[in-house]
Amino acid sequence: MHGSEVLNMLLTEWNTEDCIAVRCEEAREDAIFEIARKMKNAGKPVTEIEKFTGLSYDAINQLGC
């Protein structure tokens, strides 16, 4: 069973600052992918998208339209 894993999750201490920091990082990543998706849909070259977003060639090519 995964009882010890569940117990560890229940006993892990989270504070508001940690939650805010994680959410901010997730929002930042979401925004970068959205910008890359829009650039790709606008026909911008992958090299330009890499330059402005910091995403890899592979990550950009995996983006849906």
N, CA, C and O atoms as a CHARMM CRD file, in Angstrom:
* protein
*
  260
    1    1 MET  N      0.83200  -1.19400   0.00000 PROA 1      0.00000
    2    1 MET  CA     0.00000   0.00000   0.00000 PROA 1      0.00000
    3    1 MET  C      0.86800   1.24500   0.00000 PROA 1      0.00000
    4    1 MET  O      2.08300   1.17500   0.18300 PROA 1      0.00000
    5    2 HSD  N      0.23800   2.36000  -0.20400 PROA 2      0.00000
    6    2 HSD  CA     0.91800   3.64400  -0.23400 PROA 2      0.00000
    7    2 HSD  C      0.61300   4.44700   1.02200 PROA 2      0.00000
    8    2 HSD  O      0.59100   5.67700   0.99500 PROA 2      0.00000
    9    3 GLY  N      0.38200   3.74900   2.10700 PROA 3      0.00000
   10    3 GLY  CA    -0.00400   4.40900   3.34700 PROA 3      0.00000
   11    3 GLY  C      1.01700   5.40900   3.83900 PROA 3      0.00000
   12    3 GLY  O      0.65600   6.49600   4.29100 PROA 3      0.00000
   13    4 SER  N      2.28800   5.05500   3.75500 PROA 4      0.00000
   14    4 SER  CA     3.31700   5.98100   4.24700 PROA 4      0.00000
   15    4 SER  C      3.38800   7.23300   3.37700 PROA 4      0.00000
   16    4 SER  O      3.63000   8.32900   3.88400 PROA 4      0.00000
   17    5 GLU  N      3.17500   7.07300   2.04700 PROA 5      0.00000
   18    5 GLU  CA     3.16600   8.23700   1.16800 PROA 5      0.00000
   19    5 GLU  C      1.99600   9.16000   1.49500 PROA 5      0.00000
   20    5 GLU  O      2.15300  10.38000   1.53200 PROA 5      0.00000
   21    6 VAL  N      0.84700   8.58700   1.72700 PROA 6      0.00000
   22    6 VAL  CA    -0.33300   9.38700   2.07700 PROA 6      0.00000
   23    6 VAL  C     -0.10500  10.10300   3.40000 PROA 6      0.00000
   24    6 VAL  O     -0.42400  11.28500   3.53500 PROA 6      0.00000
   25    7 LEU  N      0.43800   9.39800   4.36000 PROA 7      0.00000
   26    7 LEU  CA     0.70800  10.00500   5.65900 PROA 7      0.00000
   27    7 LEU  C      1.69300  11.16300   5.52000 PROA 7      0.00000
   28    7 LEU  O      1.50300  12.21500   6.12900 PROA 7      0.00000
   29    8 ASN  N      2.74000  10.97500   4.72500 PROA 8      0.00000
   30    8 ASN  CA     3.70600  12.05700   4.50800 PROA 8      0.00000
   31    8 ASN  C      3.04800  13.26800   3.86000 PROA 8      0.00000
   32    8 ASN  O      3.34800  14.40800   4.21400 PROA 8      0.00000
   33    9 MET  N      2.14300  13.01700   2.90000 PROA 9      0.00000
   34    9 MET  CA     1.44600  14.12600   2.24400 PROA 9      0.00000
   35    9 MET  C      0.57600  14.88300   3.24200 PROA 9      0.00000
   36    9 MET  O      0.50200  16.11100   3.20000 PROA 9      0.00000
   37   10 LEU  N     -0.07700  14.15500   4.13400 PROA 10     0.00000
   38   10 LEU  CA    -0.95100  14.79000   5.11400 PROA 10     0.00000
   39   10 LEU  C     -0.16100  15.58500   6.14900 PROA 10     0.00000
   40   10 LEU  O     -0.65000  16.58000   6.68400 PROA 10     0.00000
   41   11 LEU  N      1.04700  15.14700   6.42300 PROA 11     0.00000
   42   11 LEU  CA     1.85100  15.79900   7.44700 PROA 11     0.00000
   43   11 LEU  C      2.75900  16.90300   6.89700 PROA 11     0.00000
   44   11 LEU  O      3.37900  17.64300   7.66000 PROA 11     0.00000
   45   12 THR  N      2.82900  17.00500   5.57800 PROA 12     0.00000
   46   12 THR  CA     3.65900  18.04300   4.97400 PROA 12     0.00000
   47   12 THR  C      3.06600  19.40000   5.28600 PROA 12     0.00000
   48   12 THR  O      1.86800  19.63900   5.12800 PROA 12     0.00000
   49   13 GLU  N      3.93400  20.27000   5.73000 PROA 13     0.00000
   50   13 GLU  CA     3.48000  21.60600   6.10500 PROA 13     0.00000
   51   13 GLU  C      3.52400  22.53200   4.90100 PROA 13     0.00000
   52   13 GLU  O      4.57900  22.71300   4.29300 PROA 13     0.00000
   53   14 TRP  N      2.40600  23.10600   4.56100 PROA 14     0.00000
   54   14 TRP  CA     2.32500  24.09700   3.49900 PROA 14     0.00000
   55   14 TRP  C      1.99400  25.42100   4.13900 PROA 14     0.00000
   56   14 TRP  O      1.21600  25.48900   5.09100 PROA 14     0.00000
   57   15 ASN  N      2.58200  26.46000   3.62100 PROA 15     0.00000
   58   15 ASN  CA     2.18800  27.77300   4.09000 PROA 15     0.00000
   59   15 ASN  C      1.73300  28.60600   2.89900 PROA 15     0.00000
   60   15 ASN  O      1.95000  28.23600   1.74500 PROA 15     0.00000
   61   16 THR  N      1.12300  29.69700   3.18600 PROA 16     0.00000
   62   16 THR  CA     0.55300  30.54500   2.14600 PROA 16     0.00000
   63   16 THR  C      1.61000  31.03300   1.17300 PROA 16     0.00000
   64   16 THR  O      1.36800  31.08000  -0.03300 PROA 16     0.00000
   65   17 GLU  N      2.77400  31.39700   1.67900 PROA 17     0.00000
   66   17 GLU  CA     3.83800  31.90300   0.80700 PROA 17     0.00000
   67   17 GLU  C      4.28700  30.85200  -0.19200 PROA 17     0.00000
   68   17 GLU  O      4.52600  31.16800  -1.35800 PROA 17     0.00000
   69   18 ASP  N      4.40700  29.59000   0.25300 PROA 18     0.00000
   70   18 ASP  CA     4.78400  28.51400  -0.66100 PROA 18     0.00000
   71   18 ASP  C      3.72500  28.32400  -1.73400 PROA 18     0.00000
   72   18 ASP  O      4.05400  28.15800  -2.90800 PROA 18     0.00000
   73   19 CYS  N      2.47800  28.34800  -1.35000 PROA 19     0.00000
   74   19 CYS  CA     1.37500  28.17900  -2.30100 PROA 19     0.00000
   75   19 CYS  C      1.36800  29.30000  -3.34000 PROA 19     0.00000
   76   19 CYS  O      1.18400  29.04300  -4.53000 PROA 19     0.00000
   77   20 ILE  N      1.56500  30.51700  -2.90300 PROA 20     0.00000
   78   20 ILE  CA     1.58900  31.66900  -3.81500 PROA 20     0.00000
   79   20 ILE  C      2.76600  31.55400  -4.77200 PROA 20     0.00000
   80   20 ILE  O      2.61900  31.81200  -5.96700 PROA 20     0.00000
   81   21 ALA  N      3.92600  31.17300  -4.26500 PROA 21     0.00000
   82   21 ALA  CA     5.11400  31.04200  -5.11300 PROA 21     0.00000
   83   21 ALA  C      4.91900  29.97800  -6.18500 PROA 21     0.00000
   84   21 ALA  O      5.29500  30.18200  -7.34000 PROA 21     0.00000
   85   22 VAL  N      4.33800  28.85200  -5.81000 PROA 22     0.00000
   86   22 VAL  CA     4.09100  27.77500  -6.77900 PROA 22     0.00000
   87   22 VAL  C      3.09300  28.24000  -7.82600 PROA 22     0.00000
   88   22 VAL  O      3.30000  28.01300  -9.01800 PROA 22     0.00000
   89   23 ARG  N      2.03200  28.87800  -7.40800 PROA 23     0.00000
   90   23 ARG  CA     1.01200  29.34500  -8.34500 PROA 23     0.00000
   91   23 ARG  C      1.56400  30.40700  -9.29200 PROA 23     0.00000
   92   23 ARG  O      1.22800  30.41200 -10.47700 PROA 23     0.00000
   93   24 CYS  N      2.40200  31.29800  -8.78700 PROA 24     0.00000
   94   24 CYS  CA     3.00500  32.32800  -9.64200 PROA 24     0.00000
   95   24 CYS  C      3.88800  31.69700 -10.71100 PROA 24     0.00000
   96   24 CYS  O      3.86000  32.11700 -11.86700 PROA 24     0.00000
   97   25 GLU  N      4.66500  30.70000 -10.33300 PROA 25     0.00000
   98   25 GLU  CA     5.53000  30.02100 -11.29600 PROA 25     0.00000
   99   25 GLU  C      4.69400  29.29400 -12.34500 PROA 25     0.00000
  100   25 GLU  O      5.03900  29.30800 -13.52700 PROA 25     0.00000
  101   26 GLU  N      3.60700  28.66500 -11.93100 PROA 26     0.00000
  102   26 GLU  CA     2.72500  27.98700 -12.88300 PROA 26     0.00000
  103   26 GLU  C      2.10200  28.99300 -13.85100 PROA 26     0.00000
  104   26 GLU  O      2.00900  28.72300 -15.04900 PROA 26     0.00000
  105   27 ALA  N      1.68300  30.12900 -13.35000 PROA 27     0.00000
  106   27 ALA  CA     1.07100  31.16200 -14.19700 PROA 27     0.00000
  107   27 ALA  C      2.09400  31.70600 -15.19500 PROA 27     0.00000
  108   27 ALA  O      1.76400  31.96100 -16.35300 PROA 27     0.00000
  109   28 ARG  N      3.32500  31.87900 -14.74300 PROA 28     0.00000
  110   28 ARG  CA     4.39300  32.36900 -15.61400 PROA 28     0.00000
  111   28 ARG  C      4.63600  31.37200 -16.74500 PROA 28     0.00000
  112   28 ARG  O      4.75100  31.76500 -17.90600 PROA 28     0.00000
  113   29 GLU  N      4.71400  30.09100 -16.41400 PROA 29     0.00000
  114   29 GLU  CA     4.92200  29.06500 -17.43300 PROA 29     0.00000
  115   29 GLU  C      3.76100  29.01900 -18.41200 PROA 29     0.00000
  116   29 GLU  O      3.97100  28.88900 -19.61800 PROA 29     0.00000
  117   30 ASP  N      2.54200  29.12500 -17.90900 PROA 30     0.00000
  118   30 ASP  CA     1.35700  29.13600 -18.77800 PROA 30     0.00000
  119   30 ASP  C      1.42300  30.30300 -19.75600 PROA 30     0.00000
  120   30 ASP  O      1.10700  30.14400 -20.93500 PROA 30     0.00000
  121   31 ALA  N      1.83300  31.47100 -19.27400 PROA 31     0.00000
  122   31 ALA  CA     1.91400  32.66700 -20.11500 PROA 31     0.00000
  123   31 ALA  C      2.96300  32.49500 -21.20800 PROA 31     0.00000
  124   31 ALA  O      2.73700  32.89100 -22.35100 PROA 31     0.00000
  125   32 ILE  N      4.10000  31.91200 -20.86700 PROA 32     0.00000
  126   32 ILE  CA     5.16000  31.69500 -21.85600 PROA 32     0.00000
  127   32 ILE  C      4.67600  30.76300 -22.95900 PROA 32     0.00000
  128   32 ILE  O      4.91600  31.01400 -24.14000 PROA 32     0.00000
  129   33 PHE  N      3.99700  29.69200 -22.57400 PROA 33     0.00000
  130   33 PHE  CA     3.49000  28.76100 -23.58500 PROA 33     0.00000
  131   33 PHE  C      2.40900  29.40800 -24.44300 PROA 33     0.00000
  132   33 PHE  O      2.32700  29.13400 -25.64100 PROA 33     0.00000
  133   34 GLU  N      1.59400  30.24900 -23.85600 PROA 34     0.00000
  134   34 GLU  CA     0.55200  30.93800 -24.62700 PROA 34     0.00000
  135   34 GLU  C      1.18000  31.90600 -25.62700 PROA 34     0.00000
  136   34 GLU  O      0.73500  31.98200 -26.77200 PROA 34     0.00000
  137   35 ILE  N      2.19400  32.63400 -25.21600 PROA 35     0.00000
  138   35 ILE  CA     2.90100  33.54500 -26.12900 PROA 35     0.00000
  139   35 ILE  C      3.52600  32.75200 -27.27000 PROA 35     0.00000
  140   35 ILE  O      3.41500  33.14100 -28.43300 PROA 35     0.00000
  141   36 ALA  N      4.18400  31.64000 -26.94300 PROA 36     0.00000
  142   36 ALA  CA     4.81000  30.81000 -27.97300 PROA 36     0.00000
  143   36 ALA  C      3.76500  30.27300 -28.94400 PROA 36     0.00000
  144   36 ALA  O      3.99700  30.24100 -30.15300 PROA 36     0.00000
  145   37 ARG  N      2.62500  29.85500 -28.42300 PROA 37     0.00000
  146   37 ARG  CA     1.55000  29.33200 -29.27700 PROA 37     0.00000
  147   37 ARG  C      1.05300  30.42100 -30.23200 PROA 37     0.00000
  148   37 ARG  O      0.82400  30.15700 -31.41200 PROA 37     0.00000
  149   38 LYS  N      0.88800  31.62900 -29.72600 PROA 38     0.00000
  150   38 LYS  CA     0.42600  32.73000 -30.58000 PROA 38     0.00000
  151   38 LYS  C      1.46400  33.07800 -31.63700 PROA 38     0.00000
  152   38 LYS  O      1.11700  33.33800 -32.78900 PROA 38     0.00000
  153   39 MET  N      2.73700  33.08500 -31.25000 PROA 39     0.00000
  154   39 MET  CA     3.80600  33.36800 -32.21100 PROA 39     0.00000
  155   39 MET  C      3.84500  32.29900 -33.30400 PROA 39     0.00000
  156   39 MET  O      4.01000  32.60900 -34.48400 PROA 39     0.00000
  157   40 LYS  N      3.69200  31.04500 -32.89800 PROA 40     0.00000
  158   40 LYS  CA     3.70200  29.94600 -33.86300 PROA 40     0.00000
  159   40 LYS  C      2.52800  30.07700 -34.83000 PROA 40     0.00000
  160   40 LYS  O      2.68900  29.89700 -36.03700 PROA 40     0.00000
  161   41 ASN  N      1.35200  30.38900 -34.29700 PROA 41     0.00000
  162   41 ASN  CA     0.15900  30.56100 -35.14000 PROA 41     0.00000
  163   41 ASN  C      0.29600  31.75200 -36.08200 PROA 41     0.00000
  164   41 ASN  O     -0.31100  31.77700 -37.15300 PROA 41     0.00000
  165   42 ALA  N      1.10200  32.74800 -35.67600 PROA 42     0.00000
  166   42 ALA  CA     1.32600  33.92200 -36.51900 PROA 42     0.00000
  167   42 ALA  C      2.40800  33.67700 -37.56700 PROA 42     0.00000
  168   42 ALA  O      2.71800  34.55800 -38.36900 PROA 42     0.00000
  169   43 GLY  N      2.98300  32.46600 -37.55300 PROA 43     0.00000
  170   43 GLY  CA     3.96300  32.11300 -38.56800 PROA 43     0.00000
  171   43 GLY  C      5.38300  32.52800 -38.25500 PROA 43     0.00000
  172   43 GLY  O      6.23800  32.53100 -39.14000 PROA 43     0.00000
  173   44 LYS  N      5.64700  32.88100 -37.00400 PROA 44     0.00000
  174   44 LYS  CA     7.00800  33.26800 -36.62100 PROA 44     0.00000
  175   44 LYS  C      7.92000  32.04600 -36.66400 PROA 44     0.00000
  176   44 LYS  O      7.49100  30.93600 -36.34900 PROA 44     0.00000
  177   45 PRO  N      9.17500  32.25000 -37.05400 PROA 45     0.00000
  178   45 PRO  CA    10.10700  31.11800 -37.09500 PROA 45     0.00000
  179   45 PRO  C     10.39300  30.57400 -35.69700 PROA 45     0.00000
  180   45 PRO  O     10.39500  31.31700 -34.71500 PROA 45     0.00000
  181   46 VAL  N     10.63400  29.27300 -35.62500 PROA 46     0.00000
  182   46 VAL  CA    10.89300  28.62800 -34.34300 PROA 46     0.00000
  183   46 VAL  C     12.09900  29.26200 -33.65000 PROA 46     0.00000
  184   46 VAL  O     12.10300  29.40600 -32.42700 PROA 46     0.00000
  185   47 THR  N     13.11500  29.64100 -34.41700 PROA 47     0.00000
  186   47 THR  CA    14.29900  30.25900 -33.80900 PROA 47     0.00000
  187   47 THR  C     13.94500  31.56200 -33.09500 PROA 47     0.00000
  188   47 THR  O     14.51100  31.87400 -32.04800 PROA 47     0.00000
  189   48 GLU  N     13.01700  32.31100 -33.65800 PROA 48     0.00000
  190   48 GLU  CA    12.57800  33.55900 -33.02700 PROA 48     0.00000
  191   48 GLU  C     11.77400  33.26900 -31.75800 PROA 48     0.00000
  192   48 GLU  O     11.93000  33.95400 -30.74700 PROA 48     0.00000
  193   49 ILE  N     10.92000  32.25700 -31.81800 PROA 49     0.00000
  194   49 ILE  CA    10.12600  31.87800 -30.64900 PROA 49     0.00000
  195   49 ILE  C     11.05000  31.40500 -29.52500 PROA 49     0.00000
  196   49 ILE  O     10.83600  31.73600 -28.35900 PROA 49     0.00000
  197   50 GLU  N     12.07600  30.63000 -29.87900 PROA 50     0.00000
  198   50 GLU  CA    13.06000  30.17600 -28.89000 PROA 50     0.00000
  199   50 GLU  C     13.72700  31.37400 -28.21300 PROA 50     0.00000
  200   50 GLU  O     13.88300  31.40900 -26.99300 PROA 50     0.00000
  201   51 LYS  N     14.11200  32.34500 -29.02500 PROA 51     0.00000
  202   51 LYS  CA    14.81300  33.53200 -28.51700 PROA 51     0.00000
  203   51 LYS  C     13.96700  34.31600 -27.51600 PROA 51     0.00000
  204   51 LYS  O     14.47200  34.74500 -26.47800 PROA 51     0.00000
  205   52 PHE  N     12.69600  34.50200 -27.82100 PROA 52     0.00000
  206   52 PHE  CA    11.84900  35.34100 -26.97800 PROA 52     0.00000
  207   52 PHE  C     11.21900  34.61900 -25.79100 PROA 52     0.00000
  208   52 PHE  O     10.86600  35.25500 -24.79800 PROA 52     0.00000
  209   53 THR  N     11.07600  33.29500 -25.88400 PROA 53     0.00000
  210   53 THR  CA    10.41300  32.57700 -24.79400 PROA 53     0.00000
  211   53 THR  C     11.35800  31.72700 -23.95700 PROA 53     0.00000
  212   53 THR  O     11.05400  31.40000 -22.81000 PROA 53     0.00000
  213   54 GLY  N     12.50600  31.36700 -24.53200 PROA 54     0.00000
  214   54 GLY  CA    13.42400  30.48700 -23.82000 PROA 54     0.00000
  215   54 GLY  C     13.02500  29.01700 -23.90200 PROA 54     0.00000
  216   54 GLY  O     13.66100  28.16600 -23.27900 PROA 54     0.00000
  217   55 LEU  N     11.98300  28.71400 -24.66300 PROA 55     0.00000
  218   55 LEU  CA    11.54600  27.33400 -24.82700 PROA 55     0.00000
  219   55 LEU  C     12.45000  26.61700 -25.82900 PROA 55     0.00000
  220   55 LEU  O     13.06700  27.24800 -26.68800 PROA 55     0.00000
  221   56 SER  N     12.52000  25.30400 -25.71000 PROA 56     0.00000
  222   56 SER  CA    13.33000  24.50600 -26.62100 PROA 56     0.00000
  223   56 SER  C     12.59600  24.31000 -27.95100 PROA 56     0.00000
  224   56 SER  O     11.38300  24.49000 -28.05700 PROA 56     0.00000
  225   57 TYR  N     13.37600  23.93900 -28.94400 PROA 57     0.00000
  226   57 TYR  CA    12.83100  23.63600 -30.26700 PROA 57     0.00000
  227   57 TYR  C     11.74200  22.56800 -30.16100 PROA 57     0.00000
  228   57 TYR  O     10.66200  22.70900 -30.73500 PROA 57     0.00000
  229   58 ASP  N     12.03900  21.50000 -29.42000 PROA 58     0.00000
  230   58 ASP  CA    11.08000  20.41000 -29.26100 PROA 58     0.00000
  231   58 ASP  C      9.79100  20.86000 -28.56800 PROA 58     0.00000
  232   58 ASP  O      8.69600  20.47800 -28.98100 PROA 58     0.00000
  233   59 ALA  N      9.92300  21.67000 -27.51800 PROA 59     0.00000
  234   59 ALA  CA     8.74400  22.14600 -26.79700 PROA 59     0.00000
  235   59 ALA  C      7.85500  22.99100 -27.71100 PROA 59     0.00000
  236   59 ALA  O      6.62900  22.89100 -27.66000 PROA 59     0.00000
  237   60 ILE  N      8.47200  23.80900 -28.53300 PROA 60     0.00000
  238   60 ILE  CA     7.71300  24.66900 -29.45300 PROA 60     0.00000
  239   60 ILE  C      6.99500  23.83500 -30.50000 PROA 60     0.00000
  240   60 ILE  O      5.83500  24.09500 -30.82000 PROA 60     0.00000
  241   61 ASN  N      7.68500  22.83200 -31.03200 PROA 61     0.00000
  242   61 ASN  CA     7.07100  21.99200 -32.06300 PROA 61     0.00000
  243   61 ASN  C      5.95400  21.12100 -31.51900 PROA 61     0.00000
  244   61 ASN  O      5.11800  20.64700 -32.28800 PROA 61     0.00000
  245   62 GLN  N      5.92000  20.89900 -30.21400 PROA 62     0.00000
  246   62 GLN  CA     4.84800  20.10000 -29.61200 PROA 62     0.00000
  247   62 GLN  C      3.61500  20.92900 -29.27800 PROA 62     0.00000
  248   62 GLN  O      2.58700  20.37500 -28.88900 PROA 62     0.00000
  249   63 LEU  N      3.70400  22.24000 -29.42200 PROA 63     0.00000
  250   63 LEU  CA     2.56800  23.10000 -29.09600 PROA 63     0.00000
  251   63 LEU  C      1.43600  22.85900 -30.08600 PROA 63     0.00000
  252   63 LEU  O      1.65500  22.74800 -31.29200 PROA 63     0.00000
  253   64 GLY  N      0.22600  22.78100 -29.55100 PROA 64     0.00000
  254   64 GLY  CA    -0.94900  22.71000 -30.40700 PROA 64     0.00000
  255   64 GLY  C     -1.29600  24.09900 -30.92200 PROA 64     0.00000
  256   64 GLY  O     -0.88300  25.11300 -30.35900 PROA 64     0.00000
  257   65 CYS  N     -2.05000  24.12200 -31.98400 PROA 65     0.00000
  258   65 CYS  CA    -2.44100  25.43100 -32.56000 PROA 65     0.00000
  259   65 CYS  C     -3.61500  26.02600 -31.84600 PROA 65     0.00000
  260   65 CYS  O     -4.06700  27.11500 -32.20100 PROA 65     0.00000
